[in-house]
Amino acid sequence: MKKKTKCYIYTRGSTSIQVDGYSLDAQRDKLRKYAEYEDMTIAGEYSDEGFSGKNIQGRLEFQRMLNDIQEGKDGVSFVLVFKLSRFGRNAADVLNSLQLMQDFGVNLICVEDGIDSSKDSGKLMISVLSAVAEIERENIRTQTMAGREQKAKEGKWNGGFAPYGY
């Protein structure tokens, strides 16, 4: 009998605000169904709720997952993520984290993007899409700040607690 491939699943985002149309619960559900379809055993689940993908600092579950991989804790072969942007939006962090994982024989599968880092074409796609995700994050930040500045110029409320007497 063939031994099942082991994997981790990793999610990032918010439970209340949907990310790319998918909440954390929806991401987990999709990843679990993928693992089942591919006959993989889920050895662990990691989730960083409410954290940005701009870098890996502060993402404790992501760090714990990488440590578990380095220690060979569960003998996993893959990490499943919903989309590459859930893994990270900083090209250097994505590529460094992926290299660390691959040094320990673990590859990344981005289910929704159809990317598998164990294939040569997957490595190329991750390189390109991680750079695109970083640019997208910077564009979102720039547009958000421009919108806030415009609201302030117009004397409109900019979020947070309204000042007394506003």
C-alpha positions in Angstrom: 0.0 0.0 0.0 1.3 3.4 -1.0 2.1 5.9 1.8 0.0 9.1 1.6 1.8 12.4 1.0 1.8 14.7 4.0 1.1 18.4 3.7 0.6 21.5 5.8 -2.1 24.1 4.9 -1.5 27.8 5.5 -4.0 30.6 5.4 -3.7 34.3 6.0 -6.3 37.0 6.0 -9.3 38.0 8.0 -12.3 36.0 9.1 -14.6 39.0 8.8 -13.3 40.7 5.6 -13.2 38.4 2.7 -9.9 38.2 0.8 -10.1 37.7 -2.9 -13.7 36.6 -2.2 -12.6 34.0 0.2 -12.7 34.2 4.0 -10.2 32.1 6.1 -12.8 29.4 6.6 -13.5 29.3 2.9 -9.7 29.1 2.2 -9.3 26.2 4.7 -12.3 24.4 3.2 -10.9 24.7 -0.4 -7.4 23.5 0.8 -8.9 20.5 2.7 -10.9 19.5 -0.4 -7.8 19.8 -2.6 -5.7 17.7 -0.1 -8.5 15.0 -0.1 -8.7 15.0 -3.9 -5.0 14.6 -4.2 -5.0 11.9 -1.5 -2.8 14.0 0.9 -2.8 13.8 4.6 -2.9 17.2 6.4 -0.3 17.0 9.1 -0.9 20.6 10.3 -2.8 23.8 9.8 -1.4 27.3 10.3 -3.3 30.5 10.0 -2.3 34.1 10.5 -5.6 36.0 11.0 -5.5 39.7 10.4 -1.9 40.0 9.2 -0.6 41.7 6.1 1.5 39.8 3.6 3.9 42.7 3.2 6.5 40.7 5.1 6.9 37.6 7.3 7.7 39.6 10.5 5.0 39.2 13.1 3.3 36.3 11.3 3.8 33.8 14.1 2.0 30.9 12.5 4.0 31.3 9.3 7.3 31.3 11.4 6.1 28.3 13.3 5.4 26.4 10.1 8.8 27.2 8.7 10.4 26.0 12.0 8.4 22.8 11.9 9.6 22.2 8.3 13.3 22.9 9.4 12.9 20.4 12.3 11.3 17.8 10.0 8.5 17.6 12.5 5.9 15.9 10.4 7.7 14.7 7.3 5.6 16.9 5.0 6.3 17.2 1.3 4.1 20.2 0.5 2.6 23.4 1.9 -0.8 24.2 0.4 -2.0 27.8 0.1 -5.1 29.2 -1.5 -3.2 31.8 -3.6 0.4 32.9 -3.7 -0.7 36.3 -2.3 -1.8 34.4 0.9 1.8 33.1 1.2 3.2 36.6 0.9 3.2 39.8 -1.0 6.9 40.5 -0.7 8.9 38.9 -3.5 12.1 38.5 -1.4 10.3 36.9 1.5 8.3 34.6 -0.8 11.4 33.4 -2.6 13.6 33.1 0.5 10.8 31.2 2.4 10.3 28.9 -0.6 14.1 28.3 -0.9 14.2 27.4 2.8 11.3 25.0 2.4 12.8 23.4 -0.7 16.1 23.0 1.2 14.2 20.6 3.4 12.4 18.9 0.6 9.1 20.7 0.9 7.4 22.4 -2.0 4.6 24.9 -2.3 1.3 24.4 -4.1 -0.9 27.5 -4.7 -4.3 25.8 -5.3 -6.3 28.6 -6.9 -3.3 29.8 -9.0 -2.5 26.2 -10.2 1.1 26.5 -9.2 3.3 23.7 -7.9 6.9 24.7 -7.0 8.1 21.1 -7.6 7.8 21.7 -11.3 10.1 24.1 -13.2 7.3 26.1 -14.6 5.9 26.5 -11.1 9.2 28.1 -9.9 9.1 30.6 -12.7 5.4 31.5 -12.0 6.2 32.0 -8.3 9.0 34.4 -9.2 6.8 36.4 -11.5 3.7 36.4 -9.4 5.5 37.3 -6.2 6.9 40.4 -7.8 3.4 41.2 -9.2 1.8 40.7 -5.7 4.4 43.1 -4.2 3.6 45.8 -6.8 -0.1 45.3 -6.2 0.4 45.7 -2.5 2.3 48.9 -3.0 -0.4 50.2 -5.4 -3.2 49.5 -2.9 -1.2 51.3 -0.2 -0.6 54.3 -2.4 -4.2 54.5 -3.5 -5.5 54.2 0.1 -3.2 57.0 1.3 -4.2 59.2 -1.6 -7.8 58.6 -0.8 -7.3 59.5 2.9 -5.4 62.7 1.9 -8.2 63.8 -0.3 -10.8 63.1 2.4 -8.7 65.2 4.8 -8.4 68.0 2.4 -12.2 68.0 2.0 -12.7 68.0 5.7 -14.4 64.6 5.7 -14.1 61.9 8.4 -11.1 59.6 7.7 -12.1 56.6 9.9 -11.3 55.7 13.4 -13.0 57.4 16.3 -14.6 60.7 15.4 -13.2 63.6 17.3 -15.5 65.0 20.1 -18.0 67.4 18.6 -17.4 66.3 15.0 
